[in-house]
Amino acid sequence: MLTVATILTVTKWTHWPRFKNLMMVMFGAWLVFFFVTNAFIKTLNKIVVPVLDMPLGFYMPMQAAMIVFAMTLFWLARESRD
């Protein structure tokens, strides 16, 4: 259970500023990814994926979101381990 005492001790960690900066960079990368993806949705929806019979503007961001999420989890784990 997360208590106030736990939160106060987390902010006293020596690596907290580095971890906080890493989380902000990751959040910024997610925002950029979704803004760029949404900028091309109408253009991509004109193309239909033949096997799935689904617009590419729906299929590509859905697949890319899972890949980006997995990559950021591995990146966060590697960076926070050091």
Residue frames as a rotation matrix with the C-alpha (Angstrom) as fourth column:
MET 1
0.582 0.813 0.000 0.00
0.813 -0.582 0.000 0.00
0.000 0.000 -1.000 0.00
LEU 2
-0.293 -0.665 0.687 1.29
0.652 -0.665 -0.365 3.42
0.699 0.341 0.628 -0.94
THR 3
0.510 0.414 -0.754 1.45
0.849 -0.383 0.364 5.73
-0.138 -0.826 -0.547 2.05
VAL 4
0.963 -0.150 0.223 2.60
-0.110 -0.977 -0.184 9.30
0.245 0.153 -0.957 2.53
ALA 5
0.522 -0.814 0.254 5.73
-0.419 0.014 0.908 8.06
-0.742 -0.581 -0.334 4.30
THR 6
0.205 -0.414 0.887 6.57
0.672 0.718 0.180 5.88
-0.712 0.559 0.426 1.30
ILE 7
0.737 0.124 0.664 6.14
0.618 -0.521 -0.589 8.80
0.273 0.844 -0.461 -1.10
LEU 8
0.903 -0.413 0.117 8.35
-0.426 -0.835 0.348 11.02
-0.046 -0.365 -0.930 1.05
THR 9
0.280 -0.850 0.446 11.13
-0.143 0.422 0.895 8.42
-0.949 -0.315 -0.003 1.17
VAL 10
0.431 -0.086 0.898 10.95
0.830 0.427 -0.358 7.87
-0.353 0.900 0.256 -2.61
THR 11
0.906 -0.047 0.420 11.68
0.185 -0.849 -0.494 11.54
0.380 0.526 -0.761 -3.26
LYS 12
0.682 -0.701 0.206 14.79
-0.605 -0.384 0.697 11.29
-0.410 -0.601 -0.686 -1.05
TRP 13
0.665 -0.461 0.587 16.38
0.551 0.834 0.030 8.61
-0.503 0.304 0.809 -3.25
THR 14
-0.132 -0.814 -0.566 19.64
-0.038 -0.566 0.823 9.72
-0.991 0.130 0.043 -4.80
HIS 15
-0.893 -0.221 0.391 18.61
0.344 0.223 0.912 8.51
-0.289 0.949 -0.123 -8.24
TRP 16
0.006 0.996 -0.088 15.17
0.687 -0.068 -0.723 10.11
-0.726 -0.056 -0.685 -8.12
PRO 17
0.164 0.091 -0.982 16.02
-0.409 -0.900 -0.152 13.18
-0.898 0.426 -0.111 -10.31
ARG 18
-0.792 -0.501 -0.350 17.47
-0.532 0.285 0.797 10.93
-0.299 0.817 -0.493 -13.03
PHE 19
-0.760 0.572 0.308 14.46
0.585 0.809 -0.059 8.60
-0.283 0.135 -0.950 -12.89
LYS 20
0.147 0.841 -0.521 12.04
0.377 -0.535 -0.756 11.54
-0.914 -0.086 -0.396 -12.99
ASN 21
-0.158 -0.284 -0.946 13.81
-0.697 -0.647 0.310 12.98
-0.700 0.708 -0.096 -16.04
LEU 22
-0.980 -0.194 0.044 13.70
-0.120 0.753 0.647 9.60
-0.159 0.629 -0.761 -17.76
MET 23
-0.383 0.913 0.140 9.96
0.755 0.397 -0.522 9.34
-0.532 -0.094 -0.842 -17.12
MET 24
0.243 0.446 -0.862 9.41
-0.098 -0.872 -0.479 12.84
-0.965 0.200 -0.168 -18.54
VAL 25
-0.590 -0.507 -0.628 11.38
-0.694 -0.078 0.716 11.94
-0.412 0.858 -0.306 -21.67
MET 26
-0.927 0.277 0.253 9.32
0.340 0.906 0.253 8.77
-0.159 0.320 -0.934 -22.09
PHE 27
-0.019 0.965 -0.260 6.08
0.597 -0.198 -0.778 10.69
-0.802 -0.170 -0.572 -21.62
GLY 28
0.037 -0.052 -0.998 7.19
-0.533 -0.846 0.025 13.25
-0.846 0.531 -0.059 -24.20
ALA 29
-0.898 -0.396 -0.193 8.04
-0.384 0.487 0.785 10.45
-0.217 0.778 -0.589 -26.64
TRP 30
-0.581 0.766 0.275 4.56
0.706 0.642 -0.298 8.96
-0.405 0.021 -0.914 -26.20
LEU 31
0.228 0.688 -0.688 2.94
0.173 -0.725 -0.667 12.34
-0.958 0.033 -0.285 -26.84
VAL 32
-0.312 -0.425 -0.850 5.00
-0.746 -0.444 0.496 12.92
-0.588 0.789 -0.178 -29.98
PHE 33
-0.973 -0.064 0.223 4.25
0.055 0.871 0.489 9.39
-0.226 0.488 -0.843 -31.21
PHE 34
-0.270 0.952 0.145 0.50
0.796 0.306 -0.522 9.79
-0.541 -0.025 -0.841 -30.84
PHE 35
0.260 0.337 -0.905 0.41
-0.157 -0.910 -0.383 13.31
-0.953 0.241 -0.184 -32.34
VAL 36
-0.595 -0.542 -0.594 2.41
-0.686 -0.043 0.726 12.18
-0.419 0.839 -0.347 -35.38
THR 37
-0.890 0.307 0.338 0.27
0.382 0.906 0.183 9.07
-0.250 0.291 -0.923 -35.79
ASN 38
0.019 0.982 -0.186 -2.95
0.665 -0.151 -0.731 11.06
-0.746 -0.110 -0.656 -35.60
ALA 39
-0.130 -0.124 -0.984 -1.68
-0.434 -0.885 0.169 13.61
-0.891 0.449 0.061 -38.10
PHE 40
-0.752 -0.265 -0.604 -1.64
-0.658 0.236 0.715 10.96
-0.047 0.935 -0.352 -40.85
ILE 41
-0.575 0.568 0.589 -4.78
0.039 0.738 -0.674 9.00
-0.818 -0.365 -0.446 -39.92
LYS 42
0.434 0.837 -0.334 -7.00
-0.327 -0.199 -0.924 10.34
-0.839 0.510 0.187 -42.73
THR 43
0.090 -0.493 -0.866 -4.34
-0.996 -0.022 -0.091 9.65
0.025 0.870 -0.492 -45.35
LEU 44
-0.857 -0.502 0.115 -3.69
-0.511 0.857 -0.068 6.15
-0.064 -0.117 -0.991 -44.03
ASN 45
-0.293 0.830 0.474 -7.40
-0.182 0.439 -0.880 5.29
-0.939 -0.345 0.023 -43.83
LYS 46
0.362 0.395 -0.844 -7.58
-0.878 -0.159 -0.451 5.42
-0.313 0.905 0.289 -47.63
ILE 47
-0.412 -0.565 -0.715 -5.46
-0.699 0.699 -0.151 2.24
0.585 0.437 -0.683 -47.73
VAL 48
0.621 0.666 0.414 -7.11
-0.784 0.516 0.345 -1.01
0.016 -0.539 0.842 -46.68
VAL 49
-0.524 -0.746 0.411 -5.13
-0.758 0.628 0.175 -3.99
-0.389 -0.220 -0.895 -45.33
PRO 50
-0.298 0.462 -0.835 -6.22
-0.788 0.375 0.489 -6.79
0.539 0.804 0.253 -47.71
VAL 51
-0.650 0.007 -0.760 -6.15
0.184 0.972 -0.149 -9.81
0.737 -0.237 -0.633 -45.39
LEU 52
-0.800 0.284 -0.529 -7.79
0.551 -0.003 -0.835 -8.11
-0.239 -0.959 -0.154 -42.41
ASP 53
-0.154 0.729 0.667 -10.07
0.743 -0.359 0.565 -5.82
0.651 0.583 -0.486 -44.43
MET 54
0.513 0.169 -0.842 -9.21
0.783 -0.494 0.378 -3.01
-0.352 -0.853 -0.386 -42.02
PRO 55
0.907 -0.201 0.371 -8.11
0.035 -0.841 -0.540 0.58
0.421 0.502 -0.756 -42.73
LEU 56
0.102 -0.970 -0.220 -4.35
0.685 0.229 -0.691 1.07
0.721 -0.080 0.688 -42.38
GLY 57
-0.286 -0.160 0.945 -4.94
-0.331 -0.909 -0.254 4.21
0.899 -0.386 0.207 -40.29
PHE 58
0.654 0.528 0.543 -6.49
-0.712 0.185 0.678 2.00
0.258 -0.829 0.496 -37.63
TYR 59
0.931 -0.244 -0.272 -4.24
0.261 0.965 0.027 -1.05
0.256 -0.096 0.962 -37.92
MET 60
0.144 -0.977 0.157 -0.82
0.420 -0.084 -0.904 0.63
0.896 0.196 0.398 -38.02
PRO 61
-0.158 -0.230 0.960 -1.17
-0.663 -0.696 -0.276 2.81
0.732 -0.680 -0.043 -34.88
MET 62
0.793 0.496 0.355 -2.63
-0.598 0.517 0.613 -0.12
0.120 -0.698 0.706 -32.97
GLN 63
0.794 -0.558 -0.243 0.37
0.508 0.827 -0.239 -2.34
0.334 0.066 0.940 -33.78
ALA 64
-0.046 -0.863 0.504 2.90
0.244 -0.499 -0.832 0.46
0.969 0.084 0.233 -33.36
ALA 65
0.327 0.223 0.918 1.51
-0.743 -0.540 0.396 1.40
0.584 -0.812 -0.011 -29.95
MET 66
0.996 0.033 0.088 2.20
-0.079 0.801 0.594 -2.10
-0.051 -0.598 0.800 -28.65
ILE 67
0.461 -0.886 0.052 5.72
0.724 0.342 -0.598 -2.09
0.512 0.313 0.800 -30.07
VAL 68
-0.074 -0.468 0.881 6.53
-0.140 -0.869 -0.474 1.36
0.987 -0.158 -0.001 -28.68
PHE 69
0.667 0.386 0.638 5.12
-0.669 -0.068 0.740 0.38
0.329 -0.920 0.212 -25.28
ALA 70
0.930 -0.353 -0.100 7.28
0.367 0.888 0.277 -2.75
-0.009 -0.294 0.956 -25.12
MET 71
0.173 -0.914 0.366 10.38
0.618 -0.188 -0.763 -0.82
0.767 0.358 0.533 -26.22
THR 72
0.070 -0.123 0.990 9.87
-0.480 -0.874 -0.074 1.87
0.874 -0.470 -0.121 -23.58
LEU 73
0.921 0.255 0.294 9.39
-0.380 0.422 0.823 -0.75
0.086 -0.870 0.485 -20.86
PHE 74
0.667 -0.741 -0.080 12.68
0.730 0.671 -0.129 -2.42
0.150 0.028 0.988 -21.78
TRP 75
-0.013 -0.666 0.746 14.40
0.314 -0.711 -0.629 0.97
0.949 0.226 0.218 -22.01
LEU 76
0.440 0.257 0.860 13.07
-0.649 -0.572 0.503 2.02
0.621 -0.779 -0.085 -18.60
ALA 77
0.997 -0.071 0.026 14.16
0.037 0.748 0.662 -1.26
-0.067 -0.660 0.749 -17.02
ARG 78
0.389 -0.914 0.116 17.65
0.826 0.290 -0.482 -1.00
0.407 0.284 0.868 -18.48
GLU 79
-0.087 -0.419 0.904 18.12
0.061 -0.908 -0.415 2.66
0.994 0.019 0.105 -17.54
SER 80
0.564 0.347 0.750 16.76
-0.669 -0.341 0.661 2.30
0.485 -0.874 0.039 -14.00
ARG 81
0.922 -0.272 -0.275 18.97
0.355 0.879 0.320 -0.73
0.155 -0.392 0.907 -13.33
ASP 82
0.104 -0.956 0.276 22.20
0.581 -0.166 -0.797 1.28
0.807 0.243 0.538 -13.82
